[in-house]
Amino acid sequence: MHNRFPEPTHLKVFKWRGFFLFLLVTLVCASLLAIVHIQHQIRNVESQYYQSLKHALTAKEEWGRLMLEKKHLTSPAMVENIAKQKLDMTLDKTHFHNIYINSVNRYQQSPITSKQAKTDAKN
């Protein structure tokens, strides 16, 4: 038997076409939002990278200044100048005093033989 009213085929195609169009538009919007989010993250990472480079540059400059100061303070002329002015040290050897310390053994020790060591260990 035939249906008296056949279903029009163009309505079915239009429904699927609308669904695919909706799906395509949502995918395009989602990809655009993802691109914006990724670009934002890239900007944040780049700014952190440049801040770390700036920090490394200032650290290198500080290290260079500290090395110059260390070389200046440890130079022989500077050490000699500080020794003369602050510590009153001179190269004049006329007022040197020699102090001798005699180490006196209070106990006389005789060499220990292996037999003595064994008997001491047993006791």
N, CA, C and O atoms as a DFTB+ gen file, in Angstrom:
492 C
 N C O
     1  1       0.793      -1.173       0.000
     2  2       0.000       0.000       0.000
     3  2       0.851       1.258       0.000
     4  3       1.929       1.360       0.586
     5  1       0.303       2.133      -0.661
     6  2       0.967       3.414      -0.746
     7  2       0.411       4.369       0.282
     8  3      -0.783       4.364       0.584
     9  1       1.321       5.209       0.829
    10  2       0.830       6.287       1.677
    11  2       0.184       7.335       0.786
    12  3       0.605       7.618      -0.336
    13  1      -0.804       7.853       1.336
    14  2      -1.474       8.862       0.538
    15  2      -0.646      10.120       0.461
    16  3      -0.628      10.816      -0.553
    17  1       0.040      10.399       1.556
    18  2       0.863      11.609       1.566
    19  2       2.318      11.210       1.802
    20  3       2.690      10.955       2.947
    21  1       3.133      11.148       0.791
    22  2       4.536      10.799       0.985
    23  2       5.272      11.928       1.726
    24  3       4.955      13.110       1.589
    25  1       6.260      11.509       2.510
    26  2       7.037      12.505       3.269
    27  2       7.982      13.233       2.328
    28  3       8.656      12.612       1.506
    29  1       8.026      14.542       2.452
    30  2       8.951      15.264       1.593
    31  2      10.393      15.039       2.046
    32  3      10.685      15.122       3.239
    33  1      11.265      14.765       1.137
    34  2      12.664      14.467       1.459
    35  2      13.462      15.720       1.756
    36  3      14.458      15.637       2.474
    37  1      13.087      16.841       1.257
    38  2      13.862      18.053       1.485
    39  2      13.792      18.516       2.943
    40  3      14.686      19.230       3.398
    41  1      12.746      18.124       3.686
    42  2      12.673      18.492       5.101
    43  2      13.672      17.690       5.921
    44  3      14.288      18.234       6.837
    45  1      13.842      16.439       5.622
    46  2      14.825      15.622       6.340
    47  2      16.242      16.135       6.099
    48  3      17.041      16.208       7.033
    49  1      16.555      16.485       4.870
    50  2      17.886      16.991       4.550
    51  2      18.116      18.314       5.254
    52  3      19.225      18.573       5.721
    53  1      17.119      19.140       5.341
    54  2      17.263      20.433       5.995
    55  2      17.529      20.269       7.480
    56  3      18.330      21.013       8.045
    57  1      16.881      19.321       8.120
    58  2      17.116      19.097       9.544
    59  2      18.557      18.669       9.790
    60  3      19.207      19.176      10.704
    61  1      19.063      17.735       8.977
    62  2      20.448      17.298       9.148
    63  2      21.402      18.419       8.793
    64  3      22.434      18.599       9.440
    65  1      21.063      19.157       7.783
    66  2      21.921      20.267       7.375
    67  2      21.996      21.285       8.507
    68  3      23.076      21.808       8.778
    69  1      20.893      21.581       9.171
    70  2      20.881      22.514      10.297
    71  2      21.688      21.983      11.476
    72  3      22.388      22.744      12.143
    73  1      21.591      20.681      11.733
    74  2      22.369      20.080      12.822
    75  2      23.857      20.187      12.538
    76  3      24.638      20.562      13.413
    77  1      24.251      19.855      11.303
    78  2      25.677      19.948      10.954
    79  2      26.151      21.393      10.956
    80  3      27.287      21.677      11.337
    81  1      25.282      22.310      10.531
    82  2      25.646      23.728      10.577
    83  2      25.841      24.182      12.027
    84  3      26.801      24.889      12.333
    85  1      24.933      23.778      12.916
    86  2      25.068      24.114      14.339
    87  2      26.345      23.518      14.925
    88  3      27.075      24.182      15.661
    89  1      26.600      22.260      14.586
    90  2      27.822      21.596      15.067
    91  2      29.066      22.305      14.550
    92  3      30.028      22.482      15.298
    93  1      29.063      22.710      13.298
    94  2      30.209      23.411      12.717
    95  2      30.420      24.772      13.389
    96  3      31.556      25.151      13.677
    97  1      29.353      25.493      13.634
    98  2      29.468      26.805      14.284
    99  2      29.983      26.655      15.712
   100  3      30.825      27.445      16.141
   101  1      29.507      25.675      16.449
   102  2      29.990      25.476      17.824
   103  2      31.459      25.073      17.833
   104  3      32.211      25.516      18.701
   105  1      31.884      24.237      16.878
   106  2      33.298      23.854      16.818
   107  2      34.179      25.050      16.474
   108  3      35.270      25.196      17.023
   109  1      33.715      25.897      15.576
   110  2      34.483      27.095      15.211
   111  2      34.572      28.033      16.413
   112  3      35.640      28.580      16.688
   113  1      33.464      28.226      17.132
   114  2      33.496      29.095      18.327
   115  2      34.413      28.512      19.403
   116  3      35.166      29.244      20.046
   117  1      34.348      27.199      19.594
   118  2      35.217      26.565      20.597
   119  2      36.679      26.710      20.208
   120  3      37.525      26.966      21.065
   121  1      36.986      26.549      18.927
   122  2      38.390      26.693      18.503
   123  2      38.843      28.140      18.637
   124  3      39.999      28.382      18.983
   125  1      37.971      29.108      18.373
   126  2      38.343      30.513      18.559
   127  2      38.608      30.827      20.026
   128  3      39.561      31.535      20.355
   129  1      37.768      30.302      20.899
   130  2      38.002      30.503      22.332
   131  2      39.297      29.834      22.784
   132  3      40.025      30.378      23.614
   133  1      39.579      28.664      22.239
   134  2      40.830      27.976      22.583
   135  2      42.037      28.775      22.094
   136  3      43.047      28.859      22.792
   137  1      41.939      29.362      20.902
   138  2      43.043      30.177      20.373
   139  2      43.278      31.397      21.260
   140  3      44.424      31.732      21.560
   141  1      42.202      32.061      21.682
   142  2      42.345      33.231      22.557
   143  2      42.983      32.822      23.879
   144  3      43.853      33.526      24.391
   145  1      42.558      31.692      24.433
   146  2      43.112      31.215      25.706
   147  2      44.603      30.883      25.561
   148  3      45.403      31.235      26.428
   149  1      44.969      30.220      24.489
   150  2      46.376      29.862      24.263
   151  2      47.226      31.113      24.063
   152  3      48.344      31.184      24.572
   153  1      46.714      32.098      23.330
   154  2      47.466      33.342      23.142
   155  2      47.672      34.056      24.476
   156  3      48.736      34.626      24.717
   157  1      46.675      34.027      25.330
   158  2      46.810      34.635      26.661
   159  2      47.891      33.922      27.468
   160  3      48.711      34.568      28.119
   161  1      47.892      32.604      27.426
   162  2      48.923      31.849      28.140
   163  2      50.310      32.138      27.569
   164  3      51.281      32.256      28.317
   165  1      50.402      32.251      26.250
   166  2      51.699      32.550      25.616
   167  2      52.199      33.911      26.074
   168  3      53.383      34.058      26.375
   169  1      51.327      34.907      26.134
   170  2      51.740      36.234      26.608
   171  2      52.243      36.173      28.048
   172  3      53.245      36.802      28.390
   173  1      51.548      35.419      28.883
   174  2      51.981      35.296      30.284
   175  2      53.347      34.621      30.386
   176  3      54.203      35.059      31.155
   177  1      53.547      33.568      29.620
   178  2      54.837      32.858      29.662
   179  2      55.950      33.745      29.134
   180  3      57.050      33.753      29.686
   181  1      55.676      34.499      28.061
   182  2      56.699      35.408      27.522
   183  2      57.057      36.489      28.524
   184  3      58.233      36.821      28.674
   185  1      56.064      37.047      29.216
   186  2      56.370      38.086      30.202
   187  2      57.181      37.509      31.360
   188  3      58.097      38.164      31.856
   189  1      56.858      36.297      31.794
   190  2      57.655      35.660      32.848
   191  2      59.077      35.395      32.371
   192  3      60.033      35.557      33.131
   193  1      59.215      34.988      31.114
   194  2      60.538      34.718      30.547
   195  2      61.377      35.991      30.515
   196  3      62.545      35.975      30.905
   197  1      60.785      37.101      30.048
   198  2      61.542      38.346      29.976
   199  2      61.849      38.895      31.366
   200  3      62.891      39.519      31.566
   201  1      60.959      38.672      32.325
   202  2      61.262      39.090      33.699
   203  2      62.420      38.275      34.270
   204  3      63.272      38.810      34.979
   205  1      62.446      36.978      33.959
   206  2      63.556      36.159      34.459
   207  2      64.865      36.542      33.779
   208  3      65.920      36.509      34.413
   209  1      64.813      36.908      32.488
   210  2      66.026      37.382      31.816
   211  2      66.518      38.680      32.446
   212  3      67.719      38.867      32.644
   213  1      65.578      39.575      32.758
   214  2      65.957      40.833      33.401
   215  2      66.573      40.570      34.771
   216  3      67.569      41.191      35.140
   217  1      65.975      39.646      35.521
   218  2      66.515      39.294      36.838
   219  2      67.908      38.677      36.703
   220  3      68.798      38.982      37.497
   221  1      68.102      37.820      35.713
   222  2      69.424      37.213      35.499
   223  2      70.452      38.271      35.125
   224  3      71.603      38.197      35.554
   225  1      70.044      39.255      34.328
   226  2      70.968      40.323      33.948
   227  2      71.372      41.154      35.161
   228  3      72.546      41.488      35.320
   229  1      70.409      41.488      36.015
   230  2      70.762      42.249      37.216
   231  2      71.627      41.421      38.154
   232  3      72.514      41.962      38.815
   233  1      71.382      40.116      38.222
   234  2      72.214      39.249      39.070
   235  2      73.642      39.188      38.533
   236  3      74.597      39.194      39.310
   237  1      73.793      39.129      37.204
   238  2      75.144      39.117      36.628
   239  2      75.860      40.434      36.880
   240  3      77.058      40.451      37.162
   241  1      75.124      41.545      36.777
   242  2      75.738      42.845      37.059
   243  2      76.181      42.922      38.516
   244  3      77.277      43.398      38.811
   245  1      75.338      42.457      39.419
   246  2      75.692      42.457      40.847
   247  2      76.902      41.572      41.106
   248  3      77.784      41.930      41.885
   249  1      76.942      40.412      40.448
   250  2      78.084      39.510      40.613
   251  2      79.365      40.180      40.107
   252  3      80.417      40.061      40.734
   253  1      79.277      40.881      38.977
   254  2      80.446      41.593      38.451
   255  2      80.923      42.666      39.411
   256  3      82.124      42.818      39.635
   257  1      79.967      43.423      39.987
   258  2      80.357      44.449      40.960
   259  2      81.015      43.825      42.192
   260  3      81.999      44.351      42.714
   261  1      80.464      42.705      42.648
   262  2      81.049      42.040      43.818
   263  2      82.445      41.504      43.519
   264  3      83.325      41.560      44.378
   265  1      82.655      40.983      42.302
   266  2      83.988      40.497      41.936
   267  2      84.991      41.647      41.883
   268  3      86.131      41.502      42.325
   269  1      84.562      42.795      41.340
   270  2      85.455      43.963      41.319
   271  2      85.789      44.420      42.739
   272  3      86.936      44.747      43.043
   273  1      84.778      44.436      43.598
   274  2      85.020      44.848      44.979
   275  2      85.950      43.860      45.684
   276  3      86.818      44.266      46.456
   277  1      85.771      42.572      45.420
   278  2      86.642      41.563      46.030
   279  2      88.077      41.736      45.554
   280  3      89.012      41.674      46.352
   281  1      88.253      41.952      44.248
   282  2      89.611      42.150      43.731
   283  2      90.237      43.405      44.328
   284  3      91.425      43.425      44.647
   285  1      89.431      44.446      44.474
   286  2      89.949      45.687      45.042
   287  2      90.354      45.491      46.505
   288  3      91.417      45.947      46.926
   289  1      89.506      44.811      47.276
   290  2      89.792      44.654      48.702
   291  2      90.913      43.661      48.966
   292  3      91.601      43.772      49.981
   293  1      91.113      42.703      48.088
   294  2      92.169      41.710      48.310
   295  2      93.462      42.040      47.581
   296  3      94.400      41.243      47.589
   297  1      93.519      43.189      46.961
   298  2      94.766      43.558      46.299
   299  2      95.843      43.789      47.364
   300  3      95.538      44.256      48.461
   301  1      97.082      43.469      47.049
   302  2      98.151      43.622      48.047
   303  2      98.296      45.049      48.569
   304  3      98.589      45.245      49.749
   305  1      98.098      46.032      47.722
   306  2      98.230      47.423      48.174
   307  2      97.146      47.759      49.191
   308  3      97.415      48.434      50.185
   309  1      95.932      47.297      48.953
   310  2      94.838      47.575      49.877
   311  2      95.040      46.848      51.201
   312  3      94.782      47.409      52.266
   313  1      95.497      45.608      51.136
   314  2      95.755      44.855      52.369
   315  2      96.843      45.535      53.179
   316  3      96.737      45.650      54.400
   317  1      97.879      45.982      52.506
   318  2      98.957      46.668      53.203
   319  2      98.470      47.979      53.814
   320  3      98.845      48.316      54.937
   321  1      97.643      48.713      53.089
   322  2      97.110      49.973      53.589
   323  2      96.246      49.750      54.826
   324  3      96.373      50.485      55.805
   325  1      95.373      48.752      54.796
   326  2      94.524      48.462      55.962
   327  2      95.375      47.989      57.137
   328  3      95.109      48.348      58.284
   329  1      96.398      47.185      56.852
   330  2      97.273      46.701      57.926
   331  2      98.002      47.861      58.596
   332  3      98.174      47.864      59.814
   333  1      98.427      48.835      57.817
   334  2      99.140      49.979      58.398
   335  2      98.206      50.891      59.170
   336  3      98.527      51.300      60.286
   337  1      97.062      51.215      58.601
   338  2      96.192      52.213      59.222
   339  2      95.364      51.649      60.373
   340  3      95.351      52.232      61.457
   341  1      94.688      50.556      60.167
   342  2      93.746      50.064      61.174
   343  2      94.381      49.135      62.195
   344  3      93.961      49.109      63.352
   345  1      95.387      48.373      61.784
   346  2      95.989      47.391      62.688
   347  2      97.348      47.821      63.221
   348  3      97.960      47.110      64.018
   349  1      97.812      48.961      62.792
   350  2      99.119      49.506      63.220
   351  2     100.239      48.505      62.975
   352  3     101.110      48.340      63.829
   353  1     100.236      47.854      61.864
   354  2     101.298      46.917      61.514
   355  2     102.318      47.655      60.652
   356  3     101.965      48.480      59.809
   357  1     103.595      47.336      60.885
   358  2     104.655      47.977      60.095
   359  2     105.633      46.924      59.627
   360  3     105.614      45.779      60.078
   361  1     106.475      47.334      58.726
   362  2     107.530      46.439      58.260
   363  2     108.807      46.613      59.087
   364  3     109.800      45.926      58.849
   365  1     108.781      47.516      60.040
   366  2     109.927      47.754      60.913
   367  2     110.084      46.576      61.864
   368  3     109.153      46.245      62.597
   369  1     111.266      45.933      61.861
   370  2     111.487      44.732      62.659
   371  2     112.271      45.012      63.943
   372  3     112.746      44.072      64.580
   373  1     112.416      46.253      64.329
   374  2     113.221      46.572      65.510
   375  2     112.481      46.245      66.802
   376  3     113.121      45.940      67.808
   377  1     111.167      46.301      66.800
   378  2     110.440      46.058      68.044
   379  2     109.816      44.659      68.087
   380  3     108.842      44.427      68.802
   381  1     110.380      43.746      67.324
   382  2     109.895      42.366      67.376
   383  2     110.345      41.710      68.663
   384  3     111.436      41.993      69.159
   385  1     109.529      40.849      69.201
   386  2     109.863      40.066      70.374
   387  2     109.718      38.613      70.007
   388  3     108.729      38.201      69.402
   389  1     110.730      37.832      70.386
   390  2     110.664      36.396      70.159
   391  2     110.257      35.719      71.447
   392  3     110.860      35.946      72.496
   393  1     109.259      34.909      71.370
   394  2     108.775      34.174      72.537
   395  2     109.033      32.709      72.280
   396  3     108.614      32.165      71.258
   397  1     109.719      32.072      73.203
   398  2     110.033      30.655      73.067
   399  2     109.238      29.878      74.102
   400  3     109.225      30.229      75.282
   401  1     108.605      28.865      73.671
   402  2     107.836      28.018      74.572
   403  2     108.533      26.672      74.635
   404  3     108.690      25.979      73.630
   405  1     108.942      26.327      75.831
   406  2     109.597      25.048      76.018
   407  2     108.558      24.012      76.380
   408  3     107.804      24.183      77.338
   409  1     108.520      22.960      75.630
   410  2     107.592      21.881      75.966
   411  2     108.362      20.860      76.790
   412  3     109.326      20.258      76.316
   413  1     107.927      20.676      78.019
   414  2     108.601      19.771      78.924
   415  2     107.709      18.556      79.119
   416  3     106.527      18.680      79.439
   417  1     108.291      17.383      78.920
   418  2     107.535      16.158      79.147
   419  2     107.505      15.887      80.637
   420  3     108.554      15.710      81.257
   421  1     106.345      15.853      81.206
   422  2     106.229      15.596      82.633
   423  2     106.365      14.118      82.934
   424  3     106.832      13.731      84.006
   425  1     105.964      13.312      82.002
   426  2     106.032      11.877      82.212
   427  2     107.008      11.278      81.224
   428  3     106.950      11.535      80.021
   429  1     107.886      10.489      81.752
   430  2     108.830       9.806      80.884
   431  2     108.184       8.521      80.420
   432  3     107.714       7.725      81.233
   433  1     108.160       8.320      79.138
   434  2     107.555       7.114      78.601
   435  2     108.645       6.248      78.002
   436  3     109.519       6.708      77.267
   437  1     108.555       4.990      78.345
   438  2     109.488       4.049      77.746
   439  2     108.744       3.319      76.637
   440  3     107.522       3.181      76.699
   441  1     109.445       2.864      75.651
   442  2     108.779       2.164      74.566
   443  2     108.107       0.888      75.084
   444  3     108.682       0.169      75.901
   445  1     106.926       0.619      74.621
   446  2     106.158      -0.545      75.058
   447  2     106.445      -1.695      74.118
   448  3     106.357      -1.568      72.896
   449  1     106.790      -2.814      74.717
   450  2     107.028      -4.007      73.899
   451  2     105.712      -4.731      73.688
   452  3     104.727      -4.446      74.369
   453  1     105.690      -5.652      72.762
   454  2     104.456      -6.367      72.450
   455  2     104.015      -7.232      73.636
   456  3     102.817      -7.438      73.831
   457  1     104.971      -7.746      74.436
   458  2     104.603      -8.560      75.598
   459  2     103.916      -7.697      76.657
   460  3     102.952      -8.135      77.284
   461  1     104.401      -6.493      76.855
   462  2     103.796      -5.580      77.824
   463  2     102.379      -5.177      77.388
   464  3     101.472      -5.077      78.214
   465  1     102.209      -4.954      76.119
   466  2     100.889      -4.565      75.607
   467  2      99.875      -5.683      75.819
   468  3      98.720      -5.422      76.156
   469  1     100.312      -6.949      75.620
   470  2      99.413      -8.075      75.822
   471  2      99.039      -8.204      77.285
   472  3      97.880      -8.477      77.596
   473  1      99.980      -8.018      78.186
   474  2      99.660      -8.168      79.604
   475  2      98.790      -7.004      80.076
   476  3      97.923      -7.195      80.929
   477  1      99.005      -5.810      79.540
   478  2      98.159      -4.656      79.912
   479  2      96.738      -4.848      79.400
   480  3      95.777      -4.448      80.057
   481  1      96.609      -5.452      78.243
   482  2      95.281      -5.678      77.675
   483  2      94.497      -6.698      78.482
   484  3      93.278      -6.583      78.608
   485  1      95.185      -7.701      79.032
   486  2      94.519      -8.732      79.831
   487  2      94.045      -8.151      81.162
   488  3      92.994      -8.548      81.663
   489  1      94.785      -7.236      81.730
   490  2      94.436      -6.660      83.031
   491  2      93.375      -5.633      82.799
   492  3      92.910      -5.001      83.747
